[in-house]
């Protein structure tokens, strides 16, 4: 069972390099104003295409960044974060709920936060 598969694979890969020789025919496209081959790209059209490609990719990347920022912040456009005092009160409440501080210390620190 393995032998025919191995034989077929070996035959395929041994013939593969020669397959291009059979279909390869020399093509002469002629010389243009800038010579042969890819040198045509360095004319006005080539520079224009490169600029448009650069603009295209800049727009794609900017759009992706804008989409990610919009998804991150939500449709309103602003990330709602508690102010300094609110955040400090929340941390203080969490510490009190965990039992890290007692009621007297909680109340004294809460008054200090609200004063400032």
TIRO-2110 file (N, C-alpha, C; in Angstrom, 1 decimal):
// TIRO-2110
0.8, -1.2, 0.0, N, 1, A
0.0, 0.0, 0.0, CA, 1, A
0.9, 1.3, 0.0, C, 1, A
1.9, 1.3, 0.8, N, 2, A
2.8, 2.4, 0.9, CA, 2, A
3.7, 2.5, -0.4, C, 2, A
4.0, 1.4, -1.0, N, 3, A
5.0, 1.4, -2.1, CA, 3, A
4.4, 2.2, -3.3, C, 3, A
3.2, 2.0, -3.8, N, 4, A
2.7, 2.8, -4.9, CA, 4, A
2.6, 4.3, -4.6, C, 4, A
2.3, 4.6, -3.4, N, 5, A
2.2, 6.0, -3.0, CA, 5, A
3.6, 6.7, -3.1, C, 5, A
4.6, 6.0, -2.5, N, 6, A
6.0, 6.5, -2.5, CA, 6, A
6.5, 6.6, -3.9, C, 6, A
6.2, 5.6, -4.8, N, 7, A
6.7, 5.6, -6.2, CA, 7, A
6.0, 6.7, -6.9, C, 7, A
4.8, 7.0, -6.7, N, 8, A
4.1, 8.1, -7.4, CA, 8, A
4.6, 9.4, -7.0, C, 8, A
4.9, 9.6, -5.7, N, 9, A
5.4, 10.8, -5.2, CA, 9, A
6.8, 11.0, -5.7, C, 9, A
7.7, 10.0, -5.7, N, 10, A
9.0, 10.2, -6.2, CA, 10, A
9.0, 10.5, -7.7, C, 10, A
8.1, 9.9, -8.5, N, 11, A
8.0, 10.1, -9.9, CA, 11, A
7.6, 11.6, -10.1, C, 11, A
6.6, 12.0, -9.4, N, 12, A
6.1, 13.4, -9.5, CA, 12, A
7.2, 14.4, -9.3, C, 12, A
7.9, 14.3, -8.2, N, 13, A
8.9, 15.2, -7.8, CA, 13, A
10.2, 15.1, -8.7, C, 13, A
10.4, 14.0, -9.4, N, 14, A
11.5, 13.9, -10.3, CA, 14, A
11.2, 14.5, -11.7, C, 14, A
9.9, 14.5, -12.1, N, 15, A
9.5, 15.1, -13.3, CA, 15, A
9.2, 16.6, -13.2, C, 15, A
8.8, 17.0, -12.0, N, 16, A
8.4, 18.4, -11.8, CA, 16, A
9.4, 19.5, -12.4, C, 16, A
10.7, 19.4, -12.2, N, 17, A
11.6, 20.4, -12.7, CA, 17, A
11.6, 20.4, -14.3, C, 17, A
11.4, 19.3, -14.9, N, 18, A
11.4, 19.2, -16.4, CA, 18, A
10.1, 19.7, -17.0, C, 18, A
9.0, 19.7, -16.2, N, 19, A
7.7, 20.1, -16.7, CA, 19, A
7.7, 21.6, -17.2, C, 19, A
8.5, 22.4, -16.5, N, 20, A
8.5, 23.8, -16.9, CA, 20, A
9.3, 24.0, -18.2, C, 20, A
10.2, 23.1, -18.5, N, 21, A
10.9, 23.2, -19.8, CA, 21, A
10.1, 23.0, -21.0, C, 21, A
9.1, 22.1, -20.8, N, 22, A
8.2, 21.8, -21.9, CA, 22, A
7.3, 22.9, -22.3, C, 22, A
6.8, 23.6, -21.3, N, 23, A
5.9, 24.7, -21.6, CA, 23, A
6.6, 26.1, -21.7, C, 23, A
7.8, 26.2, -21.4, N, 24, A
8.5, 27.4, -21.4, CA, 24, A
8.9, 27.8, -22.9, C, 24, A
8.4, 28.9, -23.3, N, 25, A
8.7, 29.4, -24.6, CA, 25, A
9.2, 30.8, -24.5, C, 25, A
10.3, 31.1, -25.2, N, 26, A
10.8, 32.5, -25.1, CA, 26, A
9.8, 33.5, -25.6, C, 26, A
9.6, 34.6, -24.8, N, 27, A
8.7, 35.6, -25.2, CA, 27, A
9.5, 36.9, -25.3, C, 27, A
9.3, 37.6, -26.3, N, 28, A
9.9, 38.9, -26.5, CA, 28, A
8.8, 40.0, -26.5, C, 28, A
8.7, 40.7, -25.4, N, 29, A
7.7, 41.7, -25.3, CA, 29, A
8.1, 43.0, -25.9, C, 29, A
9.4, 43.1, -26.3, N, 30, A
9.9, 44.3, -26.9, CA, 30, A
10.3, 45.3, -25.8, C, 30, A
11.2, 46.1, -26.3, N, 31, A
11.7, 47.1, -25.3, CA, 31, A
10.9, 48.4, -25.4, C, 31, A
10.6, 48.9, -24.2, N, 32, A
9.8, 50.1, -24.2, CA, 32, A
10.7, 51.3, -24.0, C, 32, A
10.2, 52.4, -23.6, N, 33, A
11.1, 53.6, -23.4, CA, 33, A
12.1, 53.4, -22.3, C, 33, A
11.8, 52.5, -21.3, N, 34, A
12.7, 52.3, -20.2, CA, 34, A
13.4, 51.0, -20.2, C, 34, A
13.4, 50.3, -21.3, N, 35, A
14.1, 49.1, -21.5, CA, 35, A
13.1, 47.9, -21.3, C, 35, A
13.6, 46.7, -20.9, N, 36, A
12.9, 45.5, -20.9, CA, 36, A
12.3, 45.2, -19.5, C, 36, A
11.3, 44.4, -19.4, N, 37, A
10.9, 43.9, -18.1, CA, 37, A
10.2, 44.9, -17.2, C, 37, A
10.5, 44.7, -15.9, N, 38, A
9.8, 45.5, -14.8, CA, 38, A
10.3, 47.0, -14.8, C, 38, A
11.2, 47.4, -15.6, N, 39, A
11.6, 48.8, -15.6, CA, 39, A
10.5, 49.7, -16.0, C, 39, A
9.5, 49.2, -16.6, N, 40, A
8.3, 50.1, -17.0, CA, 40, A
7.7, 50.7, -15.7, C, 40, A
7.9, 50.1, -14.6, N, 41, A
7.2, 50.6, -13.4, CA, 41, A
7.8, 51.9, -12.9, C, 41, A
9.0, 52.3, -13.4, N, 42, A
9.7, 53.5, -12.9, CA, 42, A
9.3, 54.7, -13.6, C, 42, A
8.3, 54.6, -14.5, N, 43, A
7.8, 55.8, -15.2, CA, 43, A
6.8, 56.5, -14.3, C, 43, A
6.1, 57.4, -14.9, N, 44, A
5.1, 58.2, -14.2, CA, 44, A
4.0, 57.3, -13.6, C, 44, A
3.5, 56.3, -14.4, N, 45, A
2.5, 55.4, -13.9, CA, 45, A
3.0, 54.6, -12.7, C, 45, A
4.2, 54.1, -12.7, N, 46, A
4.8, 53.3, -11.7, CA, 46, A
4.9, 54.1, -10.4, C, 46, A
5.3, 55.3, -10.4, N, 47, A
5.4, 56.2, -9.2, CA, 47, A
4.0, 56.5, -8.7, C, 47, A
3.1, 56.8, -9.6, N, 48, A
1.7, 57.0, -9.2, CA, 48, A
1.1, 55.8, -8.5, C, 48, A
1.3, 54.6, -9.1, N, 49, A
0.8, 53.4, -8.5, CA, 49, A
1.4, 53.2, -7.1, C, 49, A
2.7, 53.5, -6.9, N, 50, A
3.3, 53.3, -5.6, CA, 50, A
2.7, 54.3, -4.6, C, 50, A
2.5, 55.5, -5.0, N, 51, A
1.8, 56.5, -4.1, CA, 51, A
0.4, 56.1, -3.7, C, 51, A
-0.4, 55.6, -4.7, N, 52, A
-1.7, 55.2, -4.4, CA, 52, A
-1.7, 54.0, -3.5, C, 52, A
-0.7, 53.1, -3.7, N, 53, A
-0.6, 51.9, -2.8, CA, 53, A
-0.3, 52.3, -1.4, C, 53, A
0.6, 53.3, -1.3, N, 54, A
1.0, 53.8, 0.1, CA, 54, A
-0.2, 54.5, 0.7, C, 54, A
-0.9, 55.3, 0.0, N, 55, A
-2.1, 56.0, 0.5, CA, 55, A
-3.2, 54.9, 0.9, C, 55, A
-3.3, 53.9, 0.1, N, 56, A
-4.3, 52.8, 0.4, CA, 56, A
-4.0, 52.1, 1.7, C, 56, A
-2.7, 51.8, 1.9, N, 57, A
-2.4, 51.1, 3.2, CA, 57, A
-2.4, 52.0, 4.4, C, 57, A
-2.1, 53.2, 4.2, N, 58, A
-2.2, 54.2, 5.3, CA, 58, A
-3.7, 54.3, 5.7, C, 58, A
-4.6, 54.4, 4.7, N, 59, A
-6.0, 54.5, 5.1, CA, 59, A
-6.5, 53.2, 5.7, C, 59, A
-6.1, 52.0, 5.3, N, 60, A
-6.5, 50.8, 5.9, CA, 60, A
-6.0, 50.7, 7.3, C, 60, A
-4.7, 51.0, 7.6, N, 61, A
-4.2, 51.0, 9.0, CA, 61, A
-4.9, 52.0, 9.8, C, 61, A
-5.1, 53.2, 9.3, N, 62, A
-5.8, 54.3, 10.1, CA, 62, A
-7.2, 53.8, 10.4, C, 62, A
-7.9, 53.2, 9.5, N, 63, A
-9.3, 52.7, 9.7, CA, 63, A
-9.3, 51.6, 10.8, C, 63, A
-8.3, 50.7, 10.7, N, 64, A
-8.3, 49.7, 11.7, CA, 64, A
-8.0, 50.2, 13.1, C, 64, A
-7.1, 51.2, 13.2, N, 65, A
-6.8, 51.8, 14.5, CA, 65, A
-8.1, 52.6, 15.0, C, 65, A
-8.8, 53.3, 14.1, N, 66, A
-10.0, 54.0, 14.5, CA, 66, A
-11.1, 53.0, 15.0, C, 66, A
-11.2, 51.9, 14.3, N, 67, A
-12.2, 50.9, 14.6, CA, 67, A
-11.9, 50.3, 16.0, C, 67, A
-10.6, 50.0, 16.3, N, 68, A
-10.2, 49.4, 17.5, CA, 68, A
-10.5, 50.4, 18.7, C, 68, A
-10.1, 51.7, 18.4, N, 69, A
-10.4, 52.7, 19.5, CA, 69, A
-11.9, 52.9, 19.7, C, 69, A
-12.7, 52.8, 18.7, N, 70, A
-14.1, 53.0, 18.8, CA, 70, A
-14.7, 51.8, 19.6, C, 70, A
-14.2, 50.6, 19.3, N, 71, A
-14.7, 49.4, 20.0, CA, 71, A
-14.3, 49.4, 21.4, C, 71, A
-13.1, 49.9, 21.7, N, 72, A
-12.6, 50.0, 23.0, CA, 72, A
-13.3, 51.0, 23.9, C, 72, A
-13.6, 52.2, 23.3, N, 73, A
-14.2, 53.2, 24.1, CA, 73, A
-15.7, 53.2, 24.1, C, 73, A
-16.3, 52.5, 23.2, N, 74, A
-17.7, 52.5, 23.0, CA, 74, A
-18.2, 53.6, 22.1, C, 74, A
-19.4, 53.5, 21.7, N, 75, A
-19.9, 54.5, 20.7, CA, 75, A
-19.9, 55.9, 21.1, C, 75, A
-20.0, 56.2, 22.4, N, 76, A
-20.0, 57.6, 22.9, CA, 76, A
-18.7, 58.3, 22.7, C, 76, A
-17.6, 57.6, 22.5, N, 77, A
-16.4, 58.3, 22.2, CA, 77, A
-15.5, 58.6, 23.4, C, 77, A
-16.0, 58.3, 24.6, N, 78, A
-15.2, 58.7, 25.8, CA, 78, A
-15.2, 57.5, 26.7, C, 78, A
-14.0, 57.2, 27.2, N, 79, A
-13.9, 56.2, 28.2, CA, 79, A
-14.2, 56.7, 29.6, C, 79, A
-15.2, 56.1, 30.2, N, 80, A
-15.7, 56.7, 31.5, CA, 80, A
-14.8, 56.0, 32.6, C, 80, A
-14.1, 56.9, 33.2, N, 81, A
-13.3, 56.4, 34.3, CA, 81, A
-13.7, 57.2, 35.5, C, 81, A
-13.7, 56.6, 36.7, N, 82, A
-14.1, 57.4, 37.9, CA, 82, A
-13.0, 58.5, 38.2, C, 82, A
-13.5, 59.6, 38.7, N, 83, A
-12.5, 60.6, 39.1, CA, 83, A
-11.7, 60.2, 40.2, C, 83, A
-10.7, 61.0, 40.6, N, 84, A
-9.7, 60.6, 41.6, CA, 84, A
-10.4, 60.3, 43.0, C, 84, A
-11.4, 61.1, 43.4, N, 85, A
-12.0, 60.9, 44.7, CA, 85, A
-12.9, 59.6, 44.6, C, 85, A
-13.6, 59.5, 43.5, N, 86, A
-14.5, 58.3, 43.4, CA, 86, A
-13.7, 57.0, 43.4, C, 86, A
-12.6, 57.0, 42.7, N, 87, A
-11.8, 55.8, 42.6, CA, 87, A
-11.2, 55.5, 44.0, C, 87, A
-10.8, 56.5, 44.7, N, 88, A
-10.2, 56.3, 46.1, CA, 88, A
-11.3, 55.8, 47.0, C, 88, A
-12.5, 56.3, 46.9, N, 89, A
-13.6, 55.8, 47.8, CA, 89, A
-13.9, 54.3, 47.4, C, 89, A
-13.9, 54.0, 46.1, N, 90, A
-14.1, 52.6, 45.8, CA, 90, A
-13.1, 51.6, 46.3, C, 90, A
-11.8, 52.1, 46.2, N, 91, A
-10.7, 51.2, 46.8, CA, 91, A
-10.9, 51.1, 48.3, C, 91, A
-11.3, 52.2, 49.0, N, 92, A
-11.5, 52.2, 50.4, CA, 92, A
-12.6, 51.2, 50.8, C, 92, A
-13.7, 51.3, 50.0, N, 93, A
-14.8, 50.4, 50.3, CA, 93, A
-14.4, 48.9, 50.1, C, 93, A
-13.6, 48.6, 49.1, N, 94, A
-13.2, 47.3, 48.8, CA, 94, A
-12.3, 46.8, 50.0, C, 94, A
-11.4, 47.6, 50.4, N, 95, A
-10.5, 47.2, 51.5, CA, 95, A
-11.3, 47.0, 52.8, C, 95, A
-12.4, 47.8, 53.0, N, 96, A
-13.2, 47.6, 54.2, CA, 96, A
-14.0, 46.3, 54.1, C, 96, A
-14.5, 46.0, 52.9, N, 97, A
-15.3, 44.8, 52.7, CA, 97, A
-14.4, 43.6, 52.8, C, 97, A
-13.1, 43.7, 52.5, N, 98, A
-12.2, 42.5, 52.6, CA, 98, A
-11.8, 42.3, 54.1, C, 98, A
-12.0, 43.4, 54.9, N, 99, A
-11.6, 43.3, 56.3, CA, 99, A
-10.2, 43.7, 56.5, C, 99, A
-9.6, 44.4, 55.6, N, 100, A
-8.2, 44.9, 55.8, CA, 100, A
-8.2, 46.1, 56.7, C, 100, A
-9.3, 46.8, 56.8, N, 101, A
-9.3, 48.0, 57.7, CA, 101, A
-10.6, 47.9, 58.6, C, 101, A
-10.6, 48.5, 59.7, N, 102, A
-11.8, 48.4, 60.6, CA, 102, A
-12.7, 49.6, 60.3, C, 102, A
-13.8, 49.7, 61.0, N, 103, A
-14.8, 50.7, 60.7, CA, 103, A
-14.3, 52.1, 61.0, C, 103, A
-13.6, 52.3, 62.1, N, 104, A
-13.1, 53.6, 62.5, CA, 104, A
-12.1, 54.1, 61.5, C, 104, A
-11.1, 53.2, 61.1, N, 105, A
-10.2, 53.6, 60.1, CA, 105, A
-10.8, 54.0, 58.8, C, 105, A
-11.9, 53.2, 58.4, N, 106, A
-12.6, 53.4, 57.2, CA, 106, A
-13.3, 54.8, 57.2, C, 106, A
-13.9, 55.1, 58.3, N, 107, A
-14.6, 56.4, 58.4, CA, 107, A
-13.7, 57.6, 58.4, C, 107, A
-12.5, 57.4, 59.1, N, 108, A
-11.5, 58.5, 59.1, CA, 108, A
-10.9, 58.8, 57.7, C, 108, A
-10.6, 57.7, 57.0, N, 109, A
-10.0, 57.8, 55.7, CA, 109, A
-11.0, 58.4, 54.7, C, 109, A
-12.3, 58.0, 54.9, N, 110, A
-13.4, 58.4, 54.0, CA, 110, A
-13.5, 60.0, 54.1, C, 110, A
-13.5, 60.4, 55.4, N, 111, A
-13.6, 61.9, 55.6, CA, 111, A
-12.4, 62.6, 55.0, C, 111, A
-11.2, 62.0, 55.1, N, 112, A
-10.0, 62.7, 54.5, CA, 112, A
-10.1, 62.8, 53.0, C, 112, A
-10.7, 61.7, 52.4, N, 113, A
-10.8, 61.7, 50.9, CA, 113, A
-11.8, 62.8, 50.5, C, 113, A
-12.9, 62.9, 51.2, N, 114, A
-14.0, 63.8, 50.9, CA, 114, A
-13.6, 65.2, 51.1, C, 114, A
-12.6, 65.5, 52.0, N, 115, A
-12.1, 66.8, 52.3, CA, 115, A
-11.3, 67.3, 51.1, C, 115, A
-10.5, 66.4, 50.5, N, 116, A
-9.6, 66.9, 49.5, CA, 116, A
-10.2, 66.9, 48.1, C, 116, A
END
